[in-house]
Amino acid sequence: EDAAISVANRLLFATDHLKNLATDGNLVYDFKQSGSQETPIKDTITLKLTSQDKHRQAQVLYLSGEQQLWTPTFDDPDSNPILLLFLQHDITEMQRINGGQWRHFQKYIKLALEQSAKVENVNFDYAGQTRHGQKIGIAPYVNDPDKDRFANKAYGHKTYEFIVSSEVPGGLYRISTWVPTAA
């Protein structure tokens, strides 16, 4: 089965990111959004873990106030649910900004993770120490034949970067996206 899944997908969705976390507790991620065409946001995403009778539940508080998104409870998760929620939120934003169907944007992210993702080992600083992990990079819309139909053409060049590591709590160090200026 493992041979049927790409290295990028295995690192992101088939790895037990939560194995290095206490049974109960909170993990807080910073969320920052900036850019010339977006409303700046500085907020947090909190992963709350609870356990009972050898079962673990994860609840995610995704942003706050007017920006807060509803999220389901995850029962016995292994991979970090913030990865999935981030991508769902991002796909919804792609649809809002560019029109079209969310499934189209999802399809090209899935294809990129399976076929063209670049995976490399990286070092980064965390809690005052050098840590090791893997960086997964994709540019899902570069070869999308419909990218010229995007309302904002710059999104055809959007890139994603994920850094995962067993050396940080929750296995997820950073997720970032970047859209170049239209010029």
C-alpha positions as CSV (number, residue, x, y, z in Angstrom):
1,E,0.0,0.0,0.0
2,D,2.8,2.5,0.9
3,A,4.1,2.2,-2.7
4,A,0.8,3.5,-4.0
5,I,1.0,6.7,-2.1
6,S,3.5,9.5,-2.9
7,V,6.2,10.5,-0.4
8,A,4.6,13.9,-0.1
9,N,1.2,12.4,0.7
10,R,2.7,9.9,3.1
11,L,4.6,12.8,5.0
12,L,1.5,15.0,5.2
13,F,-1.4,12.6,5.6
14,A,-0.2,9.1,6.5
15,T,2.2,10.0,9.3
16,D,1.3,9.9,13.0
17,H,2.1,13.5,13.7
18,L,0.4,13.5,17.1
19,K,2.5,10.6,18.6
20,N,4.8,13.1,20.2
21,L,2.1,15.0,22.1
22,A,0.8,14.5,25.6
23,T,-2.5,12.7,25.8
24,D,-4.4,15.9,26.8
25,G,-3.3,19.5,26.0
26,N,-3.3,22.4,23.6
27,L,-1.0,23.2,20.7
28,V,-1.2,26.7,19.4
29,Y,-0.1,27.8,15.9
30,D,0.4,31.4,14.7
31,F,-1.7,32.4,11.7
32,K,-0.6,35.3,9.5
33,Q,-2.1,36.6,6.3
34,S,-0.7,39.5,4.4
35,G,-0.5,40.9,1.0
36,S,-1.6,43.7,-1.2
37,Q,-4.9,42.2,-2.1
38,E,-5.8,40.5,1.2
39,T,-7.0,41.8,4.6
40,P,-4.1,41.3,7.0
41,I,-4.9,38.8,9.7
42,K,-2.8,37.9,12.8
43,D,-4.5,35.2,14.8
44,T,-4.0,31.6,16.1
45,I,-5.2,28.1,15.4
46,T,-5.4,25.9,18.5
47,L,-5.4,22.1,18.4
48,K,-7.1,20.9,21.6
49,L,-6.5,17.2,22.5
50,T,-8.5,15.2,25.0
51,S,-8.6,11.5,25.8
52,Q,-10.9,9.1,27.5
53,D,-10.8,5.3,27.6
54,K,-7.8,5.1,25.2
55,H,-9.5,7.2,22.6
56,R,-8.3,10.6,21.6
57,Q,-10.3,13.5,20.3
58,A,-9.0,16.6,18.6
59,Q,-10.9,19.9,18.4
60,V,-9.5,22.8,16.4
61,L,-10.3,26.4,17.1
62,Y,-9.5,27.8,13.7
63,L,-9.0,31.6,14.1
64,S,-11.2,33.7,16.3
65,G,-14.0,36.4,16.2
66,E,-15.5,37.0,12.8
67,Q,-12.7,35.0,11.1
68,Q,-13.4,31.8,13.2
69,L,-14.3,28.8,11.1
70,W,-16.5,25.9,12.3
71,T,-14.5,22.7,12.5
72,P,-15.7,19.1,13.3
73,T,-14.3,17.0,16.1
74,F,-11.7,14.5,15.0
75,D,-11.9,11.1,16.6
76,D,-8.6,9.2,17.1
77,P,-6.6,11.3,14.6
78,D,-3.1,10.4,13.6
79,S,-2.1,13.1,11.1
80,N,-2.4,16.7,12.3
81,P,-6.0,17.8,11.5
82,I,-4.7,21.4,10.9
83,L,-3.2,20.3,7.6
84,L,-6.6,19.2,6.3
85,L,-8.4,22.2,7.7
86,F,-5.8,24.6,6.2
87,L,-6.2,23.1,2.8
88,Q,-10.0,23.1,3.0
89,H,-9.9,26.8,4.0
90,D,-7.5,27.6,1.2
91,I,-9.5,25.9,-1.4
92,T,-12.6,27.8,-0.3
93,E,-10.6,31.0,-0.6
94,M,-9.4,30.0,-4.1
95,Q,-13.1,29.6,-5.1
96,R,-14.1,32.9,-3.6
97,I,-11.3,34.8,-5.3
98,N,-11.2,33.1,-8.6
99,G,-14.7,31.7,-9.2
100,G,-15.1,28.2,-10.4
101,Q,-15.7,25.1,-8.3
102,W,-13.8,24.2,-5.2
103,R,-13.4,20.6,-6.5
104,H,-11.2,22.0,-9.4
105,F,-8.8,23.6,-6.9
106,Q,-8.8,20.5,-4.7
107,K,-8.1,18.2,-7.7
108,Y,-5.0,20.2,-8.8
109,I,-3.6,20.2,-5.2
110,K,-4.1,16.4,-5.0
111,L,-2.4,15.9,-8.4
112,A,0.5,18.1,-7.4
113,L,1.1,16.2,-4.2
114,E,0.9,12.9,-6.0
115,Q,2.9,13.8,-9.2
116,S,5.1,16.8,-8.9
117,A,5.8,17.6,-5.3
118,K,9.4,18.5,-4.4
119,V,10.5,16.9,-1.1
120,E,13.7,17.8,0.6
121,N,15.4,17.6,4.0
122,V,15.6,20.9,5.8
123,N,17.0,22.3,9.1
124,F,15.1,25.0,11.0
125,D,15.3,26.7,14.4
126,Y,12.6,25.8,16.9
127,A,12.6,26.5,20.6
128,G,16.3,27.7,20.4
129,Q,17.5,24.5,18.7
130,T,18.2,23.3,15.2
131,R,15.6,20.8,14.2
132,H,15.4,18.5,11.1
133,G,12.4,17.9,8.9
134,Q,11.1,17.6,5.4
135,K,9.9,20.4,3.2
136,I,7.2,19.6,0.6
137,G,6.7,22.2,-2.1
138,I,4.0,22.3,-4.8
139,A,2.8,24.7,-7.5
140,P,-0.5,23.0,-8.3
141,Y,-1.9,25.4,-10.9
142,V,1.1,26.0,-13.1
143,N,0.0,23.3,-15.5
144,D,-3.7,23.8,-15.0
145,P,-5.2,24.3,-18.5
146,D,-8.0,26.4,-16.9
147,K,-5.7,28.8,-15.0
148,D,-6.3,31.6,-17.6
149,R,-10.0,31.6,-16.5
150,F,-9.0,32.5,-12.9
151,A,-10.4,35.9,-12.0
152,N,-6.9,36.8,-10.6
153,K,-4.3,35.4,-13.0
154,A,-1.5,35.6,-10.4
155,Y,-3.1,32.6,-8.6
156,G,-2.1,30.4,-11.5
157,H,1.5,30.7,-10.0
158,K,0.5,30.1,-6.4
159,T,2.9,27.9,-4.5
160,Y,2.5,25.9,-1.3
161,E,5.2,24.9,1.2
162,F,4.8,22.5,4.1
163,I,7.5,21.7,6.7
164,V,6.9,18.6,8.8
165,S,9.1,17.1,11.5
166,S,8.9,14.5,14.2
167,E,11.1,16.8,16.3
168,V,8.3,19.4,16.9
169,P,5.0,19.0,18.8
170,G,2.2,18.0,16.4
171,G,4.7,17.1,13.6
172,L,3.9,20.3,11.7
173,Y,6.3,23.2,11.8
174,R,4.9,25.5,9.0
175,I,2.4,25.8,6.2
176,S,2.8,28.7,3.8
177,T,1.4,29.8,0.5
178,W,2.6,32.5,-1.8
179,V,0.9,34.3,-4.7
180,P,3.2,36.6,-6.8
181,T,2.0,40.0,-7.8
182,A,0.1,40.1,-11.2
183,A,3.2,41.8,-12.7
